[in-house]
Amino acid sequence: FQGKRILIVDSSSVYVNNEKPDLVLLSQSPKLNLVRFIADNSNSFYLVNQWEVTCKQEKIPFHATAEKGFYRL
């Protein structure tokens, strides 16, 4: 999208591991380790909180749409 590579990961947690996306969109509460993610409003509150804590610890940008609203690409 507009020169950015976006990886979408849903509850199946299936994705190509060697991809180098600019953004990753998590949907439907996938069980994953984090690198750089955007969490949409379909994820469980508990997982979003865990992801946010992990991102803060690793100094990785994190955006939860339930808290901050839409994400402009």
Predicted model as a PDB file, atoms N, CA, C, CB and O in Angstrom, pLDDT in the B-factor column:
MODEL        1                                                                  
ATOM      1  N   PHE A   1       0.844  -1.167   0.000  1.00 84.00           N  
ATOM      2  CA  PHE A   1       0.000   0.000   0.000  1.00 84.00           C  
ATOM      3  C   PHE A   1       0.890   1.231   0.000  1.00 84.00           C  
ATOM      4  CB  PHE A   1      -0.960  -0.003   1.211  1.00 84.00           C  
ATOM      5  O   PHE A   1       1.675   1.416   0.930  1.00 84.00           O  
ATOM      6  N   GLN A   2       0.791   2.060  -0.997  1.00 87.00           N  
ATOM      7  CA  GLN A   2       1.583   3.288  -1.122  1.00 87.00           C  
ATOM      8  C   GLN A   2       3.068   3.056  -0.827  1.00 87.00           C  
ATOM      9  CB  GLN A   2       1.035   4.356  -0.182  1.00 87.00           C  
ATOM     10  O   GLN A   2       3.702   3.837  -0.117  1.00 87.00           O  
ATOM     11  N   GLY A   3       3.602   1.982  -1.379  1.00 89.00           N  
ATOM     12  CA  GLY A   3       5.020   1.675  -1.223  1.00 89.00           C  
ATOM     13  C   GLY A   3       5.386   0.955   0.065  1.00 89.00           C  
ATOM     14  O   GLY A   3       6.556   0.633   0.276  1.00 89.00           O  
ATOM     15  N   LYS A   4       4.408   0.693   0.936  1.00 87.00           N  
ATOM     16  CA  LYS A   4       4.682  -0.031   2.189  1.00 87.00           C  
ATOM     17  C   LYS A   4       4.202  -1.474   2.063  1.00 87.00           C  
ATOM     18  CB  LYS A   4       3.990   0.669   3.402  1.00 87.00           C  
ATOM     19  O   LYS A   4       3.153  -1.748   1.481  1.00 87.00           O  
ATOM     20  N   ARG A   5       4.984  -2.380   2.615  1.00 88.00           N  
ATOM     21  CA  ARG A   5       4.611  -3.801   2.625  1.00 88.00           C  
ATOM     22  C   ARG A   5       3.870  -4.079   3.922  1.00 88.00           C  
ATOM     23  CB  ARG A   5       5.873  -4.735   2.481  1.00 88.00           C  
ATOM     24  O   ARG A   5       4.397  -3.837   5.009  1.00 88.00           O  
ATOM     25  N   ILE A   6       2.648  -4.588   3.809  1.00 86.00           N  
ATOM     26  CA  ILE A   6       1.809  -4.856   4.975  1.00 86.00           C  
ATOM     27  C   ILE A   6       1.523  -6.347   5.045  1.00 86.00           C  
ATOM     28  CB  ILE A   6       0.485  -4.041   4.916  1.00 86.00           C  
ATOM     29  O   ILE A   6       1.067  -6.944   4.070  1.00 86.00           O  
ATOM     30  N   LEU A   7       1.791  -6.946   6.196  1.00 83.00           N  
ATOM     31  CA  LEU A   7       1.502  -8.353   6.455  1.00 83.00           C  
ATOM     32  C   LEU A   7       0.300  -8.422   7.373  1.00 83.00           C  
ATOM     33  CB  LEU A   7       2.730  -9.088   7.079  1.00 83.00           C  
ATOM     34  O   LEU A   7       0.291  -7.791   8.430  1.00 83.00           O  
ATOM     35  N   ILE A   8      -0.726  -9.188   6.984  1.00 86.00           N  
ATOM     36  CA  ILE A   8      -1.917  -9.374   7.808  1.00 86.00           C  
ATOM     37  C   ILE A   8      -1.879 -10.789   8.378  1.00 86.00           C  
ATOM     38  CB  ILE A   8      -3.233  -9.128   6.982  1.00 86.00           C  
ATOM     39  O   ILE A   8      -1.788 -11.763   7.631  1.00 86.00           O  
ATOM     40  N   VAL A   9      -1.950 -10.898   9.714  1.00 84.00           N  
ATOM     41  CA  VAL A   9      -1.928 -12.193  10.390  1.00 84.00           C  
ATOM     42  C   VAL A   9      -3.226 -12.344  11.160  1.00 84.00           C  
ATOM     43  CB  VAL A   9      -0.693 -12.327  11.340  1.00 84.00           C  
ATOM     44  O   VAL A   9      -3.557 -11.510  12.003  1.00 84.00           O  
ATOM     45  N   ASP A  10      -3.969 -13.421  10.865  1.00 86.00           N  
ATOM     46  CA  ASP A  10      -5.234 -13.655  11.561  1.00 86.00           C  
ATOM     47  C   ASP A  10      -5.078 -14.790  12.570  1.00 86.00           C  
ATOM     48  CB  ASP A  10      -6.361 -13.981  10.554  1.00 86.00           C  
ATOM     49  O   ASP A  10      -3.956 -15.178  12.894  1.00 86.00           O  
ATOM     50  N   SER A  11      -6.185 -15.320  13.065  1.00 86.00           N  
ATOM     51  CA  SER A  11      -6.157 -16.333  14.123  1.00 86.00           C  
ATOM     52  C   SER A  11      -5.439 -17.618  13.717  1.00 86.00           C  
ATOM     53  CB  SER A  11      -7.561 -16.663  14.540  1.00 86.00           C  
ATOM     54  O   SER A  11      -5.037 -18.390  14.587  1.00 86.00           O  
ATOM     55  N   SER A  12      -5.270 -17.865  12.424  1.00 82.00           N  
ATOM     56  CA  SER A  12      -4.531 -19.059  11.984  1.00 82.00           C  
ATOM     57  C   SER A  12      -3.040 -18.932  12.301  1.00 82.00           C  
ATOM     58  CB  SER A  12      -4.731 -19.288  10.471  1.00 82.00           C  
ATOM     59  O   SER A  12      -2.335 -19.939  12.374  1.00 82.00           O  
ATOM     60  N   SER A  13      -2.558 -17.706  12.489  1.00 78.00           N  
ATOM     61  CA  SER A  13      -1.144 -17.415  12.777  1.00 78.00           C  
ATOM     62  C   SER A  13      -0.204 -17.921  11.688  1.00 78.00           C  
ATOM     63  CB  SER A  13      -0.748 -18.032  14.106  1.00 78.00           C  
ATOM     64  O   SER A  13       0.979 -18.147  11.942  1.00 78.00           O  
ATOM     65  N   VAL A  14      -0.724 -18.097  10.483  1.00 76.00           N  
ATOM     66  CA  VAL A  14       0.090 -18.564   9.365  1.00 76.00           C  
ATOM     67  C   VAL A  14       0.592 -17.361   8.585  1.00 76.00           C  
ATOM     68  CB  VAL A  14      -0.715 -19.522   8.444  1.00 76.00           C  
ATOM     69  O   VAL A  14      -0.196 -16.523   8.148  1.00 76.00           O  
ATOM     70  N   TYR A  15       1.911 -17.278   8.410  1.00 75.00           N  
ATOM     71  CA  TYR A  15       2.517 -16.202   7.635  1.00 75.00           C  
ATOM     72  C   TYR A  15       3.894 -16.636   7.183  1.00 75.00           C  
ATOM     73  CB  TYR A  15       2.596 -14.895   8.455  1.00 75.00           C  
ATOM     74  O   TYR A  15       4.468 -17.572   7.740  1.00 75.00           O  
ATOM     75  N   VAL A  16       4.426 -15.965   6.181  1.00 71.00           N  
ATOM     76  CA  VAL A  16       5.761 -16.258   5.667  1.00 71.00           C  
ATOM     77  C   VAL A  16       6.764 -15.578   6.590  1.00 71.00           C  
ATOM     78  CB  VAL A  16       5.932 -15.774   4.175  1.00 71.00           C  
ATOM     79  O   VAL A  16       6.758 -14.354   6.717  1.00 71.00           O  
ATOM     80  N   ASN A  17       7.610 -16.350   7.226  1.00 67.00           N  
ATOM     81  CA  ASN A  17       8.528 -15.851   8.250  1.00 67.00           C  
ATOM     82  C   ASN A  17       9.649 -14.985   7.694  1.00 67.00           C  
ATOM     83  CB  ASN A  17       9.121 -17.003   8.996  1.00 67.00           C  
ATOM     84  O   ASN A  17      10.186 -14.145   8.416  1.00 67.00           O  
ATOM     85  N   ASN A  18      10.015 -15.167   6.434  1.00 68.00           N  
ATOM     86  CA  ASN A  18      11.146 -14.401   5.895  1.00 68.00           C  
ATOM     87  C   ASN A  18      10.715 -13.091   5.252  1.00 68.00           C  
ATOM     88  CB  ASN A  18      11.897 -15.232   4.882  1.00 68.00           C  
ATOM     89  O   ASN A  18      11.549 -12.407   4.660  1.00 68.00           O  
ATOM     90  N   GLU A  19       9.445 -12.720   5.347  1.00 70.00           N  
ATOM     91  CA  GLU A  19       8.979 -11.444   4.820  1.00 70.00           C  
ATOM     92  C   GLU A  19       9.525 -10.301   5.691  1.00 70.00           C  
ATOM     93  CB  GLU A  19       7.420 -11.406   4.766  1.00 70.00           C  
ATOM     94  O   GLU A  19       9.743 -10.475   6.890  1.00 70.00           O  
ATOM     95  N   LYS A  20       9.737  -9.161   5.086  1.00 77.00           N  
ATOM     96  CA  LYS A  20      10.205  -7.974   5.809  1.00 77.00           C  
ATOM     97  C   LYS A  20       9.173  -6.860   5.629  1.00 77.00           C  
ATOM     98  CB  LYS A  20      11.622  -7.517   5.300  1.00 77.00           C  
ATOM     99  O   LYS A  20       9.423  -5.904   4.895  1.00 77.00           O  
ATOM    100  N   PRO A  21       8.009  -6.972   6.294  1.00 81.00           N  
ATOM    101  CA  PRO A  21       6.971  -5.958   6.118  1.00 81.00           C  
ATOM    102  C   PRO A  21       7.315  -4.667   6.852  1.00 81.00           C  
ATOM    103  CB  PRO A  21       5.630  -6.490   6.605  1.00 81.00           C  
ATOM    104  O   PRO A  21       8.090  -4.666   7.807  1.00 81.00           O  
ATOM    105  N   ASP A  22       6.722  -3.566   6.386  1.00 83.00           N  
ATOM    106  CA  ASP A  22       6.837  -2.290   7.091  1.00 83.00           C  
ATOM    107  C   ASP A  22       5.860  -2.257   8.267  1.00 83.00           C  
ATOM    108  CB  ASP A  22       6.568  -1.103   6.127  1.00 83.00           C  
ATOM    109  O   ASP A  22       6.142  -1.666   9.309  1.00 83.00           O  
ATOM    110  N   LEU A  23       4.720  -2.898   8.080  1.00 83.00           N  
ATOM    111  CA  LEU A  23       3.681  -2.962   9.115  1.00 83.00           C  
ATOM    112  C   LEU A  23       3.103  -4.364   9.159  1.00 83.00           C  
ATOM    113  CB  LEU A  23       2.561  -1.918   8.852  1.00 83.00           C  
ATOM    114  O   LEU A  23       3.059  -5.064   8.147  1.00 83.00           O  
ATOM    115  N   VAL A  24       2.660  -4.763  10.341  1.00 80.00           N  
ATOM    116  CA  VAL A  24       1.962  -6.036  10.501  1.00 80.00           C  
ATOM    117  C   VAL A  24       0.644  -5.747  11.184  1.00 80.00           C  
ATOM    118  CB  VAL A  24       2.811  -7.072  11.318  1.00 80.00           C  
ATOM    119  O   VAL A  24       0.607  -5.075  12.215  1.00 80.00           O  
ATOM    120  N   LEU A  25      -0.443  -6.252  10.611  1.00 83.00           N  
ATOM    121  CA  LEU A  25      -1.773  -6.075  11.174  1.00 83.00           C  
ATOM    122  C   LEU A  25      -2.199  -7.389  11.798  1.00 83.00           C  
ATOM    123  CB  LEU A  25      -2.793  -5.608  10.095  1.00 83.00           C  
ATOM    124  O   LEU A  25      -2.273  -8.409  11.114  1.00 83.00           O  
ATOM    125  N   LEU A  26      -2.482  -7.369  13.101  1.00 83.00           N  
ATOM    126  CA  LEU A  26      -2.952  -8.554  13.808  1.00 83.00           C  
ATOM    127  C   LEU A  26      -4.463  -8.502  13.906  1.00 83.00           C  
ATOM    128  CB  LEU A  26      -2.314  -8.658  15.214  1.00 83.00           C  
ATOM    129  O   LEU A  26      -5.029  -7.482  14.300  1.00 83.00           O  
ATOM    130  N   SER A  27      -5.121  -9.600  13.547  1.00 86.00           N  
ATOM    131  CA  SER A  27      -6.575  -9.656  13.569  1.00 86.00           C  
ATOM    132  C   SER A  27      -7.024 -10.993  14.136  1.00 86.00           C  
ATOM    133  CB  SER A  27      -7.155  -9.438  12.157  1.00 86.00           C  
ATOM    134  O   SER A  27      -6.397 -12.016  13.860  1.00 86.00           O  
ATOM    135  N   GLN A  28      -8.079 -11.008  14.909  1.00 89.00           N  
ATOM    136  CA  GLN A  28      -8.680 -12.216  15.455  1.00 89.00           C  
ATOM    137  C   GLN A  28      -7.761 -12.952  16.433  1.00 89.00           C  
ATOM    138  CB  GLN A  28      -9.063 -13.139  14.331  1.00 89.00           C  
ATOM    139  O   GLN A  28      -7.753 -14.182  16.467  1.00 89.00           O  
ATOM    140  N   SER A  29      -7.001 -12.220  17.215  1.00 85.00           N  
ATOM    141  CA  SER A  29      -6.187 -12.733  18.336  1.00 85.00           C  
ATOM    142  C   SER A  29      -5.206 -13.849  17.987  1.00 85.00           C  
ATOM    143  CB  SER A  29      -7.088 -13.228  19.398  1.00 85.00           C  
ATOM    144  O   SER A  29      -5.279 -14.921  18.588  1.00 85.00           O  
ATOM    145  N   PRO A  30      -4.295 -13.641  17.042  1.00 84.00           N  
ATOM    146  CA  PRO A  30      -3.293 -14.668  16.762  1.00 84.00           C  
ATOM    147  C   PRO A  30      -2.309 -14.806  17.922  1.00 84.00           C  
ATOM    148  CB  PRO A  30      -2.540 -14.338  15.468  1.00 84.00           C  
ATOM    149  O   PRO A  30      -2.043 -13.838  18.635  1.00 84.00           O  
ATOM    150  N   LYS A  31      -1.779 -15.990  18.104  1.00 80.00           N  
ATOM    151  CA  LYS A  31      -0.789 -16.260  19.155  1.00 80.00           C  
ATOM    152  C   LYS A  31       0.601 -16.152  18.524  1.00 80.00           C  
ATOM    153  CB  LYS A  31      -1.011 -17.686  19.812  1.00 80.00           C  
ATOM    154  O   LYS A  31       1.051 -17.067  17.834  1.00 80.00           O  
ATOM    155  N   LEU A  32       1.281 -15.014  18.770  1.00 75.00           N  
ATOM    156  CA  LEU A  32       2.567 -14.735  18.123  1.00 75.00           C  
ATOM    157  C   LEU A  32       3.534 -14.022  19.049  1.00 75.00           C  
ATOM    158  CB  LEU A  32       2.355 -13.905  16.878  1.00 75.00           C  
ATOM    159  O   LEU A  32       3.125 -13.416  20.040  1.00 75.00           O  
ATOM    160  N   ASN A  33       4.822 -14.094  18.724  1.00 63.00           N  
ATOM    161  CA  ASN A  33       5.811 -13.185  19.295  1.00 63.00           C  
ATOM    162  C   ASN A  33       5.775 -11.919  18.452  1.00 63.00           C  
ATOM    163  CB  ASN A  33       7.261 -13.827  19.327  1.00 63.00           C  
ATOM    164  O   ASN A  33       5.403 -11.960  17.279  1.00 63.00           O  
ATOM    165  N   LEU A  34       6.154 -10.817  19.037  1.00 62.00           N  
ATOM    166  CA  LEU A  34       6.001  -9.542  18.347  1.00 62.00           C  
ATOM    167  C   LEU A  34       7.295  -9.016  17.745  1.00 62.00           C  
ATOM    168  CB  LEU A  34       5.449  -8.528  19.289  1.00 62.00           C  
ATOM    169  O   LEU A  34       8.382  -9.266  18.267  1.00 62.00           O  
ATOM    170  N   VAL A  35       7.172  -8.294  16.655  1.00 48.00           N  
ATOM    171  CA  VAL A  35       8.276  -7.521  16.088  1.00 48.00           C  
ATOM    172  C   VAL A  35       7.795  -6.087  15.901  1.00 48.00           C  
ATOM    173  CB  VAL A  35       8.773  -8.137  14.727  1.00 48.00           C  
ATOM    174  O   VAL A  35       8.297  -5.179  16.564  1.00 48.00           O  
ATOM    175  N   ARG A  36       6.836  -5.869  15.013  1.00 48.00           N  
ATOM    176  CA  ARG A  36       6.196  -4.557  14.836  1.00 48.00           C  
ATOM    177  C   ARG A  36       4.764  -4.831  14.398  1.00 48.00           C  
ATOM    178  CB  ARG A  36       6.970  -3.648  13.776  1.00 48.00           C  
ATOM    179  O   ARG A  36       4.532  -5.446  13.357  1.00 48.00           O  
ATOM    180  N   PHE A  37       3.808  -4.374  15.193  1.00 50.00           N  
ATOM    181  CA  PHE A  37       2.428  -4.763  14.946  1.00 50.00           C  
ATOM    182  C   PHE A  37       1.433  -3.631  15.125  1.00 50.00           C  
ATOM    183  CB  PHE A  37       2.060  -5.883  15.845  1.00 50.00           C  
ATOM    184  O   PHE A  37       1.651  -2.690  15.887  1.00 50.00           O  
ATOM    185  N   ILE A  38       0.345  -3.756  14.402  1.00 66.00           N  
ATOM    186  CA  ILE A  38      -0.854  -2.955  14.603  1.00 66.00           C  
ATOM    187  C   ILE A  38      -1.929  -3.941  14.983  1.00 66.00           C  
ATOM    188  CB  ILE A  38      -1.246  -2.107  13.321  1.00 66.00           C  
ATOM    189  O   ILE A  38      -2.109  -4.951  14.303  1.00 66.00           O  
ATOM    190  N   ALA A  39      -2.644  -3.674  16.052  1.00 65.00           N  
ATOM    191  CA  ALA A  39      -3.704  -4.578  16.496  1.00 65.00           C  
ATOM    192  C   ALA A  39      -5.050  -3.934  16.208  1.00 65.00           C  
ATOM    193  CB  ALA A  39      -3.562  -4.914  18.011  1.00 65.00           C  
ATOM    194  O   ALA A  39      -5.317  -2.821  16.661  1.00 65.00           O  
ATOM    195  N   ASP A  40      -5.904  -4.630  15.455  1.00 73.00           N  
ATOM    196  CA  ASP A  40      -7.218  -4.061  15.185  1.00 73.00           C  
ATOM    197  C   ASP A  40      -8.185  -4.436  16.308  1.00 73.00           C  
ATOM    198  CB  ASP A  40      -7.754  -4.548  13.818  1.00 73.00           C  
ATOM    199  O   ASP A  40      -7.804  -5.123  17.255  1.00 73.00           O  
ATOM    200  N   ASN A  41      -9.419  -3.991  16.202  1.00 76.00           N  
ATOM    201  CA  ASN A  41     -10.385  -4.126  17.293  1.00 76.00           C  
ATOM    202  C   ASN A  41     -10.982  -5.526  17.428  1.00 76.00           C  
ATOM    203  CB  ASN A  41     -11.491  -3.141  17.099  1.00 76.00           C  
ATOM    204  O   ASN A  41     -11.831  -5.738  18.293  1.00 76.00           O  
ATOM    205  N   SER A  42     -10.568  -6.488  16.602  1.00 81.00           N  
ATOM    206  CA  SER A  42     -11.100  -7.846  16.702  1.00 81.00           C  
ATOM    207  C   SER A  42     -10.300  -8.712  17.674  1.00 81.00           C  
ATOM    208  CB  SER A  42     -11.116  -8.497  15.333  1.00 81.00           C  
ATOM    209  O   SER A  42     -10.645  -9.874  17.888  1.00 81.00           O  
ATOM    210  N   ASN A  43      -9.248  -8.168  18.258  1.00 81.00           N  
ATOM    211  CA  ASN A  43      -8.385  -8.931  19.158  1.00 81.00           C  
ATOM    212  C   ASN A  43      -8.868  -8.821  20.601  1.00 81.00           C  
ATOM    213  CB  ASN A  43      -6.934  -8.445  19.048  1.00 81.00           C  
ATOM    214  O   ASN A  43      -9.490  -7.832  20.989  1.00 81.00           O  
ATOM    215  N   SER A  44      -8.569  -9.856  21.388  1.00 86.00           N  
ATOM    216  CA  SER A  44      -8.986  -9.844  22.791  1.00 86.00           C  
ATOM    217  C   SER A  44      -8.220  -8.769  23.565  1.00 86.00           C  
ATOM    218  CB  SER A  44      -8.763 -11.232  23.435  1.00 86.00           C  
ATOM    219  O   SER A  44      -7.045  -8.518  23.299  1.00 86.00           O  
ATOM    220  N   PHE A  45      -8.893  -8.148  24.511  1.00 87.00           N  
ATOM    221  CA  PHE A  45      -8.309  -7.095  25.336  1.00 87.00           C  
ATOM    222  C   PHE A  45      -7.037  -7.592  26.026  1.00 87.00           C  
ATOM    223  CB  PHE A  45      -9.327  -6.605  26.381  1.00 87.00           C  
ATOM    224  O   PHE A  45      -6.042  -6.870  26.087  1.00 87.00           O  
ATOM    225  N   TYR A  46      -7.068  -8.818  26.544  1.00 87.00           N  
ATOM    226  CA  TYR A  46      -5.918  -9.395  27.254  1.00 87.00           C  
ATOM    227  C   TYR A  46      -4.692  -9.478  26.332  1.00 87.00           C  
ATOM    228  CB  TYR A  46      -6.272 -10.802  27.798  1.00 87.00           C  
ATOM    229  O   TYR A  46      -3.600  -9.070  26.726  1.00 87.00           O  
ATOM    230  N   LEU A  47      -4.863 -10.002  25.108  1.00 86.00           N  
ATOM    231  CA  LEU A  47      -3.726 -10.130  24.195  1.00 86.00           C  
ATOM    232  C   LEU A  47      -3.188  -8.773  23.771  1.00 86.00           C  
ATOM    233  CB  LEU A  47      -4.124 -10.930  22.966  1.00 86.00           C  
ATOM    234  O   LEU A  47      -1.974  -8.581  23.691  1.00 86.00           O  
ATOM    235  N   VAL A  48      -4.090  -7.825  23.497  1.00 87.00           N  
ATOM    236  CA  VAL A  48      -3.649  -6.489  23.109  1.00 87.00           C  
ATOM    237  C   VAL A  48      -2.794  -5.873  24.216  1.00 87.00           C  
ATOM    238  CB  VAL A  48      -4.861  -5.585  22.798  1.00 87.00           C  
ATOM    239  O   VAL A  48      -1.773  -5.244  23.936  1.00 87.00           O  
ATOM    240  N   ASN A  49      -3.206  -6.052  25.468  1.00 88.00           N  
ATOM    241  CA  ASN A  49      -2.413  -5.537  26.592  1.00 88.00           C  
ATOM    242  C   ASN A  49      -1.046  -6.198  26.653  1.00 88.00           C  
ATOM    243  CB  ASN A  49      -3.152  -5.754  27.912  1.00 88.00           C  
ATOM    244  O   ASN A  49      -0.047  -5.519  26.890  1.00 88.00           O  
ATOM    245  N   GLN A  50      -0.980  -7.505  26.446  1.00 89.00           N  
ATOM    246  CA  GLN A  50       0.306  -8.208  26.450  1.00 89.00           C  
ATOM    247  C   GLN A  50       1.200  -7.704  25.325  1.00 89.00           C  
ATOM    248  CB  GLN A  50       0.094  -9.725  26.317  1.00 89.00           C  
ATOM    249  O   GLN A  50       2.391  -7.467  25.529  1.00 89.00           O  
ATOM    250  N   TRP A  51       0.620  -7.541  24.135  1.00 87.00           N  
ATOM    251  CA  TRP A  51       1.401  -7.057  22.992  1.00 87.00           C  
ATOM    252  C   TRP A  51       1.936  -5.656  23.256  1.00 87.00           C  
ATOM    253  CB  TRP A  51       0.547  -7.064  21.713  1.00 87.00           C  
ATOM    254  O   TRP A  51       3.083  -5.352  22.928  1.00 87.00           O  
ATOM    255  N   GLU A  52       1.109  -4.806  23.846  1.00 89.00           N  
ATOM    256  CA  GLU A  52       1.534  -3.426  24.124  1.00 89.00           C  
ATOM    257  C   GLU A  52       2.699  -3.400  25.115  1.00 89.00           C  
ATOM    258  CB  GLU A  52       0.353  -2.600  24.677  1.00 89.00           C  
ATOM    259  O   GLU A  52       3.655  -2.648  24.927  1.00 89.00           O  
ATOM    260  N   VAL A  53       2.623  -4.208  26.157  1.00 92.00           N  
ATOM    261  CA  VAL A  53       3.705  -4.281  27.150  1.00 92.00           C  
ATOM    262  C   VAL A  53       4.995  -4.757  26.490  1.00 92.00           C  
ATOM    263  CB  VAL A  53       3.319  -5.226  28.316  1.00 92.00           C  
ATOM    264  O   VAL A  53       6.061  -4.187  26.724  1.00 92.00           O  
ATOM    265  N   THR A  54       4.901  -5.798  25.670  1.00 88.00           N  
ATOM    266  CA  THR A  54       6.074  -6.326  24.983  1.00 88.00           C  
ATOM    267  C   THR A  54       6.687  -5.266  24.067  1.00 88.00           C  
ATOM    268  CB  THR A  54       5.702  -7.581  24.175  1.00 88.00           C  
ATOM    269  O   THR A  54       7.906  -5.102  24.036  1.00 88.00           O  
ATOM    270  N   CYS A  55       5.851  -4.553  23.327  1.00 87.00           N  
ATOM    271  CA  CYS A  55       6.356  -3.514  22.430  1.00 87.00           C  
ATOM    272  C   CYS A  55       7.054  -2.402  23.196  1.00 87.00           C  
ATOM    273  CB  CYS A  55       5.222  -2.934  21.603  1.00 87.00           C  
ATOM    274  O   CYS A  55       8.100  -1.917  22.764  1.00 87.00           O  
ATOM    275  N   LYS A  56       6.491  -1.992  24.327  1.00 90.00           N  
ATOM    276  CA  LYS A  56       7.130  -0.950  25.141  1.00 90.00           C  
ATOM    277  C   LYS A  56       8.492  -1.419  25.635  1.00 90.00           C  
ATOM    278  CB  LYS A  56       6.232  -0.565  26.338  1.00 90.00           C  
ATOM    279  O   LYS A  56       9.460  -0.659  25.609  1.00 90.00           O  
ATOM    280  N   GLN A  57       8.570  -2.674  26.088  1.00 91.00           N  
ATOM    281  CA  GLN A  57       9.838  -3.215  26.577  1.00 91.00           C  
ATOM    282  C   GLN A  57      10.892  -3.257  25.476  1.00 91.00           C  
ATOM    283  CB  GLN A  57       9.629  -4.612  27.149  1.00 91.00           C  
ATOM    284  O   GLN A  57      12.071  -3.011  25.728  1.00 91.00           O  
ATOM    285  N   GLU A  58      10.464  -3.570  24.255  1.00 85.00           N  
ATOM    286  CA  GLU A  58      11.394  -3.696  23.129  1.00 85.00           C  
ATOM    287  C   GLU A  58      11.549  -2.400  22.334  1.00 85.00           C  
ATOM    288  CB  GLU A  58      10.929  -4.798  22.205  1.00 85.00           C  
ATOM    289  O   GLU A  58      12.271  -2.360  21.338  1.00 85.00           O  
ATOM    290  N   LYS A  59      10.858  -1.326  22.784  1.00 89.00           N  
ATOM    291  CA  LYS A  59      10.897  -0.027  22.101  1.00 89.00           C  
ATOM    292  C   LYS A  59      10.453  -0.147  20.644  1.00 89.00           C  
ATOM    293  CB  LYS A  59      12.309   0.566  22.168  1.00 89.00           C  
ATOM    294  O   LYS A  59      11.089   0.379  19.729  1.00 89.00           O  
ATOM    295  N   ILE A  60       9.323  -0.868  20.461  1.00 84.00           N  
ATOM    296  CA  ILE A  60       8.713  -1.081  19.154  1.00 84.00           C  
ATOM    297  C   ILE A  60       7.411  -0.296  19.108  1.00 84.00           C  
ATOM    298  CB  ILE A  60       8.466  -2.603  18.877  1.00 84.00           C  
ATOM    299  O   ILE A  60       6.623  -0.373  20.051  1.00 84.00           O  
ATOM    300  N   PRO A  61       7.161   0.455  18.045  1.00 87.00           N  
ATOM    301  CA  PRO A  61       5.890   1.186  17.940  1.00 87.00           C  
ATOM    302  C   PRO A  61       4.696   0.236  17.982  1.00 87.00           C  
ATOM    303  CB  PRO A  61       5.854   2.011  16.645  1.00 87.00           C  
ATOM    304  O   PRO A  61       4.741  -0.852  17.410  1.00 87.00           O  
ATOM    305  N   PHE A  62       3.641   0.647  18.655  1.00 88.00           N  
ATOM    306  CA  PHE A  62       2.424  -0.172  18.790  1.00 88.00           C  
ATOM    307  C   PHE A  62       1.215   0.732  18.678  1.00 88.00           C  
ATOM    308  CB  PHE A  62       2.405  -0.953  20.145  1.00 88.00           C  
ATOM    309  O   PHE A  62       1.189   1.823  19.249  1.00 88.00           O  
ATOM    310  N   HIS A  63       0.211   0.274  17.939  1.00 87.00           N  
ATOM    311  CA  HIS A  63      -1.019   1.058  17.762  1.00 87.00           C  
ATOM    312  C   HIS A  63      -2.210   0.118  17.889  1.00 87.00           C  
ATOM    313  CB  HIS A  63      -1.035   1.798  16.375  1.00 87.00           C  
ATOM    314  O   HIS A  63      -2.377  -0.775  17.059  1.00 87.00           O  
ATOM    315  N   ALA A  64      -3.038   0.300  18.908  1.00 87.00           N  
ATOM    316  CA  ALA A  64      -4.267  -0.472  19.094  1.00 87.00           C  
ATOM    317  C   ALA A  64      -5.442   0.400  18.682  1.00 87.00           C  
ATOM    318  CB  ALA A  64      -4.420  -0.961  20.575  1.00 87.00           C  
ATOM    319  O   ALA A  64      -5.673   1.458  19.267  1.00 87.00           O  
ATOM    320  N   THR A  65      -6.184  -0.045  17.676  1.00 84.00           N  
ATOM    321  CA  THR A  65      -7.287   0.782  17.174  1.00 84.00           C  
ATOM    322  C   THR A  65      -8.393   0.964  18.209  1.00 84.00           C  
ATOM    323  CB  THR A  65      -7.867   0.165  15.915  1.00 84.00           C  
ATOM    324  O   THR A  65      -9.077   1.987  18.194  1.00 84.00           O  
ATOM    325  N   ALA A  66      -8.585   0.006  19.097  1.00 83.00           N  
ATOM    326  CA  ALA A  66      -9.621   0.138  20.129  1.00 83.00           C  
ATOM    327  C   ALA A  66      -9.321   1.313  21.055  1.00 83.00           C  
ATOM    328  CB  ALA A  66      -9.737  -1.162  20.947  1.00 83.00           C  
ATOM    329  O   ALA A  66     -10.238   1.951  21.572  1.00 83.00           O  
ATOM    330  N   GLU A  67      -8.051   1.594  21.260  1.00 84.00           N  
ATOM    331  CA  GLU A  67      -7.631   2.675  22.157  1.00 84.00           C  
ATOM    332  C   GLU A  67      -7.397   3.994  21.412  1.00 84.00           C  
ATOM    333  CB  GLU A  67      -6.360   2.271  22.895  1.00 84.00           C  
ATOM    334  O   GLU A  67      -7.825   5.053  21.870  1.00 84.00           O  
ATOM    335  N   LYS A  68      -6.720   3.925  20.268  1.00 84.00           N  
ATOM    336  CA  LYS A  68      -6.270   5.134  19.585  1.00 84.00           C  
ATOM    337  C   LYS A  68      -7.070   5.472  18.323  1.00 84.00           C  
ATOM    338  CB  LYS A  68      -4.828   4.988  19.227  1.00 84.00           C  
ATOM    339  O   LYS A  68      -6.840   6.516  17.713  1.00 84.00           O  
ATOM    340  N   GLY A  69      -7.992   4.617  17.932  1.00 84.00           N  
ATOM    341  CA  GLY A  69      -8.762   4.866  16.716  1.00 84.00           C  
ATOM    342  C   GLY A  69      -8.045   4.362  15.478  1.00 84.00           C  
ATOM    343  O   GLY A  69      -7.071   3.615  15.569  1.00 84.00           O  
ATOM    344  N   PHE A  70      -8.541   4.784  14.312  1.00 82.00           N  
ATOM    345  CA  PHE A  70      -7.996   4.275  13.052  1.00 82.00           C  
ATOM    346  C   PHE A  70      -6.523   4.610  12.900  1.00 82.00           C  
ATOM    347  CB  PHE A  70      -8.775   4.838  11.876  1.00 82.00           C  
ATOM    348  O   PHE A  70      -6.006   5.524  13.542  1.00 82.00           O  
ATOM    349  N   TYR A  71      -5.857   3.853  12.038  1.00 80.00           N  
ATOM    350  CA  TYR A  71      -4.449   4.065  11.742  1.00 80.00           C  
ATOM    351  C   TYR A  71      -4.348   4.527  10.292  1.00 80.00           C  
ATOM    352  CB  TYR A  71      -3.604   2.764  11.990  1.00 80.00           C  
ATOM    353  O   TYR A  71      -4.726   3.792   9.380  1.00 80.00           O  
ATOM    354  N   ARG A  72      -3.852   5.715  10.077  1.00 78.00           N  
ATOM    355  CA  ARG A  72      -3.722   6.255   8.724  1.00 78.00           C  
ATOM    356  C   ARG A  72      -2.415   5.758   8.112  1.00 78.00           C  
ATOM    357  CB  ARG A  72      -3.770   7.813   8.734  1.00 78.00           C  
ATOM    358  O   ARG A  72      -1.331   5.947   8.664  1.00 78.00           O  
ATOM    359  N   LEU A  73      -2.556   5.125   6.967  1.00 73.00           N  
ATOM    360  CA  LEU A  73      -1.373   4.629   6.244  1.00 73.00           C  
ATOM    361  C   LEU A  73      -0.838   5.702   5.326  1.00 73.00           C  
ATOM    362  CB  LEU A  73      -1.708   3.360   5.435  1.00 73.00           C  
ATOM    363  O   LEU A  73       0.153   5.483   4.631  1.00 73.00           O  
TER     364      LEU A  73                                                      
ENDMDL                                                                          
END                                                                             
